[in-house]
């Protein structure tokens, strides 16, 4: 399905920052959110007894992805409530955690509990039981760690665990919970809190359905962009010719482009006609959006102004991933959707290259790519490794042999993988 197909040339410029071996994994899906790493020598196979460098029990559950910075790992989790669907306990006992681990040994260096802002969505009341209260991946600029905990707000910590600031961003909860991870755009911390935003006592400037830009040093509001609807998606940054940059967010019906420093809306494009969970992914100046109950994937060139549906929409395809985020590399757009279906599209045209059933059950984690291999984990039926390229070729199927639930996207770190379950953090390598 075409929407005024426009010629363009694919570029790998957006991957240039991550195609360096050993690069820190500083946010959801790596330094620029691409999920692509230049690391070599990652293991293809593992099990409970093979290629496990270390395994660390975590102080709570969670589905957020770890991040790495030098010799440290940071992640979020929750404890005290919602660990058992049949017996969730009392919300009064809920604790949120920001945790730091030693990269080499997996030893927990510090654990900073945060008192949540109650009431939260009841654990047994909806689909929040699928992922709980720590679904947001932290982000770091190398000087501080920034986290988001839904209606409990955004927080900044220094690298030793000292809290620097906190900021409430909304009062609402949702039966689906919260999901969007924060990103950094220069000195601005960008948080998609459209699911949570509603009136906060003493903060009349907070409106419904808001994307926030916060001063990363102080937590003060730099800007607000309102009218964001049905978006659980993590924003993306697009580097344009001439050194310019745009912030792109997908939501119900529209994809929007903003000026990162001011939050000024630059453009909009007709997009997924439903709620959106997968993050926007970027290749050069082109963004790819996928999602919705009525599946749609869209390619849009950045840099437009106003309504760019006719001028910058490159193609639409009636195939999509609903939960995991896609990955673009080498002119191909990949995903494994929540049903375990592996898809590959031509990134230039949207044409289907292949669709293959993997046999995985319930996949919420997104793909990562390293050394020519694509990695993903399912919730309970193990992990799969397959070759990048125009033909689906399975290389290995792995299981760690415990009863953990794996919702977090894998992390590539120094030629190894970090796999986070609701109970443990594993380092997989040789």
Legacy VTK file of the C-alpha trace (Angstrom):
# vtk DataFile Version 3.0
C-alpha trace
ASCII
DATASET POLYDATA
POINTS 430 float
0.000 0.000 0.000
1.647 3.226 -1.127
1.200 6.760 0.148
2.823 8.717 -2.650
5.976 6.607 -2.752
9.037 8.842 -2.763
12.571 8.012 -3.889
15.247 7.937 -1.249
18.555 6.253 -0.549
19.099 4.230 2.601
21.870 5.337 4.887
23.629 3.854 7.866
24.456 7.230 9.384
22.078 6.667 12.289
24.031 3.545 13.245
27.440 5.189 13.266
27.407 5.800 17.001
26.745 2.181 17.895
28.909 0.358 15.387
31.782 0.458 17.842
32.779 -2.617 19.772
32.208 -2.320 23.507
30.019 0.802 23.329
28.000 1.492 26.468
24.310 0.575 26.255
23.067 3.864 27.676
19.308 3.690 27.038
16.529 1.422 25.753
18.000 -0.532 22.807
21.403 1.085 22.968
22.919 4.555 22.466
20.462 5.705 19.764
17.669 3.199 20.286
18.599 1.177 17.194
19.229 -2.155 18.932
22.339 -2.573 16.757
25.847 -3.168 18.117
29.256 -3.569 16.512
30.386 -6.092 19.124
31.871 -9.362 17.862
32.206 -12.827 19.321
28.849 -13.020 21.099
27.773 -16.549 22.006
25.201 -18.214 19.802
24.248 -20.923 22.304
23.689 -20.967 26.048
21.850 -22.898 28.750
21.731 -23.116 32.537
25.194 -24.720 32.444
26.728 -23.281 29.245
28.117 -19.784 28.660
26.630 -18.263 31.841
29.317 -15.920 33.193
27.216 -14.924 36.206
23.618 -14.921 37.443
22.345 -12.422 40.019
19.025 -12.596 41.922
17.372 -9.180 41.756
15.714 -7.381 44.715
12.415 -7.205 42.848
10.536 -7.942 39.649
10.472 -5.839 36.491
10.475 -5.849 32.707
12.734 -2.853 32.086
16.006 -3.354 30.228
19.334 -2.816 32.000
21.727 -0.117 30.799
25.515 -0.133 31.059
28.038 2.574 31.796
31.666 1.541 32.084
31.956 -0.968 34.922
28.366 -0.503 36.119
24.913 -1.774 35.201
21.717 0.067 36.160
18.144 -1.225 36.150
14.762 -0.718 37.817
12.467 -3.127 39.643
9.658 -3.275 42.190
8.956 -5.374 45.277
6.445 -5.878 48.093
3.324 -6.092 45.912
2.265 -7.690 42.648
4.729 -10.574 42.624
1.985 -13.208 42.549
-1.200 -12.723 40.531
-3.137 -15.086 42.786
-1.945 -13.343 45.939
-0.702 -9.840 45.011
-0.655 -8.561 48.610
-1.200 -4.966 49.681
-0.245 -1.873 47.699
0.922 -0.353 50.971
3.963 -2.627 50.741
4.917 -1.663 47.180
8.476 -0.376 46.724
10.197 0.863 43.572
13.923 0.312 43.155
16.838 1.746 41.203
19.667 -0.799 41.318
23.351 -0.652 40.386
25.405 -3.796 39.733
29.062 -4.429 39.041
29.463 -5.213 35.334
32.233 -7.756 35.852
30.780 -9.858 38.661
27.055 -9.065 38.770
27.352 -8.060 42.423
24.759 -5.513 43.567
26.601 -2.306 44.478
23.609 -0.293 45.659
19.827 -0.480 45.753
17.824 2.724 46.209
14.162 2.183 47.138
11.588 4.796 46.114
8.267 5.227 47.862
5.568 5.019 45.177
2.736 7.479 44.794
-0.357 5.416 45.564
-2.828 4.216 44.588
-1.369 2.343 41.635
-3.403 0.233 39.237
-4.420 -2.960 41.042
-2.169 -5.805 39.980
-5.038 -8.231 39.419
-7.341 -5.672 37.745
-5.989 -5.706 34.204
-3.092 -6.379 31.893
-0.612 -4.586 34.157
-0.050 -8.034 35.692
1.862 -8.956 32.524
4.707 -6.572 33.337
4.156 -4.863 36.693
5.408 -1.489 37.901
8.966 -1.244 36.526
8.653 -1.306 32.739
10.738 1.799 31.971
14.381 1.497 30.954
16.685 4.121 32.526
18.840 6.468 30.476
22.234 7.978 31.334
24.387 10.832 30.054
27.441 9.454 31.855
26.922 11.773 34.823
23.483 10.804 36.158
20.850 8.087 35.855
17.325 9.143 34.862
14.303 6.941 35.511
10.537 7.155 35.126
7.976 5.344 37.292
4.619 6.409 35.835
2.419 8.311 38.283
5.253 8.227 40.844
7.214 10.538 38.546
10.648 11.021 36.993
13.826 10.847 39.079
17.522 11.583 38.672
20.312 9.866 40.635
24.049 10.328 40.557
26.207 7.316 39.771
26.561 6.498 43.481
22.812 6.391 44.061
22.213 9.846 45.543
18.840 11.243 44.447
19.298 14.576 42.663
15.682 15.505 41.914
12.191 14.155 41.310
9.238 15.482 39.313
5.590 14.385 39.253
4.219 14.162 35.719
0.705 12.851 36.149
-1.911 11.309 38.387
-3.524 8.666 36.193
-3.097 4.909 35.974
-4.069 2.536 33.184
-5.087 -1.131 33.098
-2.214 -1.658 30.635
0.222 0.083 32.976
3.027 2.329 31.757
5.828 1.562 29.337
7.551 4.471 27.535
11.221 4.935 28.483
12.827 8.387 28.839
15.386 9.644 26.308
17.925 12.451 26.376
18.100 15.205 23.767
21.042 17.380 24.774
20.157 18.938 28.129
16.505 17.885 27.847
15.093 14.706 29.362
12.118 13.697 27.216
9.359 11.649 28.870
6.233 10.364 27.136
3.779 10.480 30.043
0.590 10.714 28.001
-0.869 7.649 29.728
-0.272 9.128 33.174
-0.845 12.846 32.700
-3.810 14.379 34.403
-4.264 17.117 36.970
-1.813 17.154 39.869
-2.688 19.167 42.952
-0.527 22.273 42.980
0.603 21.750 39.377
-2.122 23.286 37.179
0.168 23.446 34.155
0.091 19.673 33.635
-2.517 18.781 31.007
-3.883 15.502 29.723
-1.926 13.500 27.179
1.436 15.226 27.494
4.979 14.702 26.222
7.406 16.430 28.596
10.790 18.034 28.153
12.577 18.415 31.510
15.811 20.177 32.344
18.046 17.201 33.089
20.026 19.096 35.745
17.059 20.304 37.807
13.969 18.400 36.698
12.199 21.693 35.935
9.815 21.672 32.996
11.394 23.057 29.845
8.360 22.390 27.646
5.141 20.412 27.280
3.530 19.057 24.111
-0.121 18.211 24.647
-2.646 16.116 22.764
-0.653 12.848 22.795
-3.133 9.969 22.746
-2.840 6.201 23.208
0.946 6.049 23.000
3.072 3.663 25.035
5.933 4.326 22.624
9.438 5.532 23.428
10.381 8.620 21.350
13.241 8.645 18.839
15.780 11.248 17.755
16.444 11.786 14.058
19.647 13.405 12.791
18.991 15.497 9.693
21.391 16.989 7.143
23.008 20.185 8.348
23.329 19.050 11.934
19.656 19.501 12.767
17.759 17.028 14.919
14.104 16.118 15.371
12.239 14.279 18.097
9.684 11.824 16.712
6.837 10.136 18.600
4.114 7.828 17.333
0.617 7.843 18.809
-2.891 6.844 17.776
-3.553 7.972 14.173
-0.480 10.201 13.899
3.284 10.344 13.993
4.584 13.706 15.204
7.885 15.532 14.776
9.090 18.059 17.375
11.967 20.425 17.949
13.815 18.735 20.867
14.955 21.936 22.595
11.554 23.644 22.672
8.901 20.981 22.105
7.574 22.936 19.112
5.564 20.689 16.829
7.124 20.648 13.370
5.092 18.091 11.434
2.501 15.342 11.567
1.780 12.362 9.365
-1.107 9.914 9.221
0.126 6.711 10.761
-1.089 3.731 12.836
-4.886 4.041 13.332
-4.793 2.677 16.867
-2.737 2.571 20.052
1.046 2.313 19.583
3.485 0.358 21.765
6.670 -0.238 19.688
9.185 2.586 19.686
9.971 4.532 16.533
13.154 3.277 14.871
15.422 5.339 12.658
17.654 4.825 9.630
19.288 8.062 8.508
16.480 10.611 8.129
13.728 7.989 7.799
11.592 6.749 10.691
9.656 3.492 10.856
6.474 3.168 12.916
4.654 -0.098 13.535
1.754 -1.212 15.694
-1.992 -1.234 16.307
-4.809 -3.753 16.495
-5.286 -3.050 12.805
-1.656 -3.699 11.870
0.141 -0.927 9.987
3.820 -0.172 9.448
4.798 3.223 8.002
8.021 4.736 6.685
8.283 8.537 6.922
11.118 10.838 5.948
11.885 13.457 8.574
12.501 17.127 7.971
9.020 18.129 6.814
6.701 20.859 8.038
2.955 20.781 8.648
0.945 17.801 7.427
3.488 15.667 5.556
1.228 12.685 4.785
1.380 13.309 1.041
4.925 14.615 0.808
7.016 12.516 3.228
5.182 9.219 3.708
7.295 6.731 1.737
5.139 3.615 2.139
2.570 1.850 4.276
2.277 -1.896 4.792
-0.590 -3.776 6.389
1.754 -5.847 8.537
3.007 -4.829 11.958
4.402 -5.745 15.317
2.078 -4.854 18.200
4.419 -4.992 21.208
8.130 -5.600 20.383
9.920 -2.807 18.534
11.259 -3.366 15.007
14.906 -3.140 13.985
16.307 -1.708 10.745
19.718 -2.597 9.322
21.215 -3.293 5.912
18.116 -2.112 4.071
15.832 -4.539 5.921
13.219 -4.022 8.636
12.952 -6.938 11.080
10.739 -7.924 13.966
9.423 -10.915 15.878
5.909 -10.056 17.001
4.185 -11.010 20.241
2.929 -14.275 18.694
6.434 -15.414 17.725
6.094 -14.578 14.004
9.402 -13.433 12.488
8.922 -10.798 9.780
11.299 -9.065 7.413
10.357 -6.180 5.118
12.331 -4.335 2.497
13.006 -1.020 4.223
12.895 0.900 0.944
9.555 -0.384 -0.360
7.743 -2.095 2.518
7.523 -5.327 0.515
7.530 -8.539 2.547
10.814 -10.438 2.310
9.755 -13.306 4.601
7.345 -14.297 7.352
8.264 -17.354 9.452
6.729 -18.974 12.519
9.411 -19.445 15.170
7.381 -21.471 17.653
8.164 -18.989 20.432
5.252 -18.286 22.743
4.469 -14.698 23.772
7.327 -12.387 22.812
7.368 -8.914 24.375
11.121 -8.215 24.118
12.564 -6.502 21.040
15.302 -7.724 18.710
18.960 -6.738 18.957
21.595 -7.254 16.261
25.305 -7.967 16.679
27.903 -9.736 14.539
25.352 -10.573 11.853
23.007 -12.283 14.317
19.570 -11.305 15.596
18.709 -12.120 19.198
15.409 -12.126 21.044
13.862 -13.782 24.096
10.330 -14.995 24.672
8.482 -14.701 27.960
8.762 -18.375 28.938
9.753 -20.499 25.909
13.394 -19.514 25.612
15.429 -17.457 23.176
16.175 -17.628 19.475
19.222 -16.563 17.456
18.940 -16.217 13.685
20.982 -14.781 10.851
20.491 -11.265 9.520
19.674 -11.221 5.809
16.944 -11.800 3.287
16.474 -15.473 4.208
15.280 -16.690 7.598
17.980 -18.982 8.994
17.722 -20.129 12.596
21.131 -20.538 14.253
20.186 -21.616 17.761
17.391 -21.980 20.273
18.328 -21.538 23.927
16.716 -21.873 27.346
18.142 -21.019 30.760
16.092 -23.681 32.498
14.348 -21.641 35.182
10.766 -20.457 35.693
11.562 -16.786 35.094
9.561 -14.546 32.767
11.715 -12.678 30.226
10.094 -9.441 29.037
13.221 -7.260 28.845
15.053 -6.685 25.579
18.587 -8.182 25.531
21.579 -5.888 26.031
24.849 -6.225 24.096
27.859 -5.428 26.262
31.555 -6.120 25.630
30.968 -9.176 23.460
28.408 -10.567 25.880
24.637 -10.479 26.393
22.775 -9.278 29.457
19.433 -11.066 29.792
17.045 -9.777 32.423
14.100 -11.818 33.706
11.596 -10.871 36.367
13.835 -12.609 38.932
17.436 -12.606 37.693
20.022 -10.794 35.627
22.193 -13.103 33.535
25.502 -12.357 31.833
25.861 -14.652 28.811
29.302 -14.953 27.240
32.532 -16.845 26.972
LINES 1 431
430 0 1 2 3 4 5 6 7 8 9 10 11 12 13 14 15 16 17 18 19 20 21 22 23 24 25 26 27 28 29 30 31 32 33 34 35 36 37 38 39 40 41 42 43 44 45 46 47 48 49 50 51 52 53 54 55 56 57 58 59 60 61 62 63 64 65 66 67 68 69 70 71 72 73 74 75 76 77 78 79 80 81 82 83 84 85 86 87 88 89 90 91 92 93 94 95 96 97 98 99 100 101 102 103 104 105 106 107 108 109 110 111 112 113 114 115 116 117 118 119 120 121 122 123 124 125 126 127 128 129 130 131 132 133 134 135 136 137 138 139 140 141 142 143 144 145 146 147 148 149 150 151 152 153 154 155 156 157 158 159 160 161 162 163 164 165 166 167 168 169 170 171 172 173 174 175 176 177 178 179 180 181 182 183 184 185 186 187 188 189 190 191 192 193 194 195 196 197 198 199 200 201 202 203 204 205 206 207 208 209 210 211 212 213 214 215 216 217 218 219 220 221 222 223 224 225 226 227 228 229 230 231 232 233 234 235 236 237 238 239 240 241 242 243 244 245 246 247 248 249 250 251 252 253 254 255 256 257 258 259 260 261 262 263 264 265 266 267 268 269 270 271 272 273 274 275 276 277 278 279 280 281 282 283 284 285 286 287 288 289 290 291 292 293 294 295 296 297 298 299 300 301 302 303 304 305 306 307 308 309 310 311 312 313 314 315 316 317 318 319 320 321 322 323 324 325 326 327 328 329 330 331 332 333 334 335 336 337 338 339 340 341 342 343 344 345 346 347 348 349 350 351 352 353 354 355 356 357 358 359 360 361 362 363 364 365 366 367 368 369 370 371 372 373 374 375 376 377 378 379 380 381 382 383 384 385 386 387 388 389 390 391 392 393 394 395 396 397 398 399 400 401 402 403 404 405 406 407 408 409 410 411 412 413 414 415 416 417 418 419 420 421 422 423 424 425 426 427 428 429
